[in-house]
Amino acid sequence: QLQLVESGGGLVQPGGSLRLSCTASGSTLKIYNIGWFRQAPGKEREGVSCISASGGLTKYADSVKDRFTISRDNAKNTVYLQMSSLKPEDTAVYYCAADYLCGDYALYWGQGIQVTVSS
């Protein structure tokens, strides 16, 4: 059973940067596409970014394009989300998830981690 754990969240000022990590245990991450999702209070969950199993394909929501970068290190069983030029509207709980596709649903989910962008 694949288990995912997010780390690297916290409080950052507008314009700042954070790097989220999603580390897998219990199984290998390398056969799965990995997505990052977020949910802000009172809002629906939205897909932020996704990376294919090989790392060769990435996709981003329009709201984060050119500011966020997804990458993976299969040897470390870890996927990263580098977030730059953060805005208050990026404040949310961020989740990583694993599936065979990049879509709105996933087979395995992490517990989520808070990212707060505020001065």
Order of alpha helices (4+ residues) and beta strands (2+ residues): beta-beta-beta-beta-beta-beta-beta-beta-beta-beta-beta
